[in-house]
């Protein structure tokens, strides 16, 4: 996606990783892909960052861009951001939390949080490098 849209995408991971069941992993990947796609396609950013963080009780994925952003309250599309609706529905189906923050000229941030227990997580061994 970075090459296709000529936008640098930075990725960072933190915390002690744990596995997610296959269905949850699929939904998390689709949500992240949609957030990235929306950023590079609609936001016209100079850069996008993806932060994956594992916490004791949940996993969080934040996709943040420095693009043009938008005013959700004055949305010219009548609130019909189907990609956003799909992301929110997937997160809700997982029992997670979906947060969308955007401001005109200041970029957009999508944050999803999925509880470890609702994701049917399986403990992974710690990786030592």
C-alpha positions in Angstrom: 0.0 0.0 0.0 2.9 2.3 0.8 4.3 1.8 -2.7 1.0 2.0 -4.5 0.1 5.4 -2.9 3.7 6.7 -2.4 3.0 7.3 1.3 5.5 6.1 3.9 3.8 3.8 6.5 5.7 3.2 9.7 4.9 0.3 12.0 5.8 -0.2 15.7 4.9 -3.0 18.1 5.2 -3.1 21.8 4.3 -5.3 24.8 4.4 -9.0 25.2 2.6 -10.6 22.2 -0.2 -13.1 22.6 -1.9 -15.1 19.8 -5.5 -14.4 18.7 -7.9 -17.0 17.4 -8.1 -17.2 13.6 -11.4 -15.4 13.3 -10.4 -12.5 15.5 -7.0 -12.2 13.7 -8.9 -12.0 10.4 -11.2 -9.3 11.7 -8.3 -7.3 13.2 -6.4 -7.5 9.9 -9.4 -6.4 7.9 -10.0 -3.4 10.2 -6.4 -2.4 10.1 -6.3 -2.7 6.3 -9.5 -0.6 5.9 -8.0 2.1 8.2 -4.8 2.2 6.2 -6.6 2.3 2.9 -8.9 5.1 4.1 -5.8 7.1 5.3 -3.8 6.8 2.0 -6.8 7.0 -0.3 -8.9 9.8 1.2 -6.6 11.6 3.7 -3.8 12.5 1.4 -1.2 12.2 4.2 2.5 12.6 4.1 2.9 9.7 6.4 0.9 7.1 8.3 1.9 5.2 11.5 0.5 1.9 12.8 1.1 1.1 16.4 0.4 -2.4 17.7 0.5 -2.7 21.4 -0.1 -5.7 23.6 -1.3 -5.0 27.1 -2.1 -7.3 30.0 -5.8 -7.4 29.2 -6.1 -6.2 25.6 -4.4 -5.6 22.3 -4.6 -2.1 20.7 -4.0 -1.1 17.1 -3.8 2.6 16.3 -3.6 3.9 12.7 -2.7 7.6 12.6 -2.1 9.9 9.7 -1.1 13.5 9.2 -3.6 14.0 6.3 -6.3 16.4 5.7 -8.7 14.9 8.2 -12.4 15.7 8.2 -15.2 17.1 10.4 -17.4 14.2 11.2 -20.1 16.5 12.5 -20.3 18.4 9.2 -19.9 15.3 7.0 -21.0 16.0 3.5 -21.7 12.3 2.9 -24.6 12.2 5.4 -22.6 10.1 7.8 -22.4 7.2 5.3 -18.7 6.3 5.6 -19.2 2.7 4.8 -15.6 1.7 5.6 -15.9 3.3 9.0 -19.2 1.6 9.6 -17.7 -1.8 8.6 -14.7 -1.3 10.9 -17.0 -0.3 13.8 -19.3 -3.3 13.3 -16.3 -5.7 13.2 -14.9 -4.2 16.5 -18.3 -4.4 18.2 -18.8 -8.0 17.1 -15.5 -8.7 18.8 -16.7 -6.9 22.0 -14.0 -4.3 21.5 -13.8 -0.5 21.6 -13.6 1.6 18.4 -12.5 5.2 18.5 -12.3 7.6 15.5 -10.7 11.0 15.9 -10.3 13.5 13.1 -10.0 17.2 12.6 -9.8 19.1 9.4 -6.2 19.8 8.5 -4.9 17.7 11.5 -5.3 14.1 10.3 -7.2 11.1 11.5 -6.7 8.4 14.1 -8.4 5.1 14.3 -8.0 3.2 17.5 -9.3 -0.3 18.2 -9.0 -2.2 21.4 -9.8 -5.9 21.7 -9.9 -7.6 25.1 -7.6 -10.5 25.5 -10.4 -12.7 26.9 -13.0 -11.8 24.2 -10.4 -12.6 21.5 -10.0 -16.2 22.8 -6.3 -15.4 23.1 -3.7 -18.1 23.5 -0.5 -17.3 25.4 2.6 -17.2 23.1 6.1 -17.9 24.4 8.3 -14.8 24.7 10.7 -14.3 21.8 14.3 -13.6 22.7 16.5 -12.0 20.1 
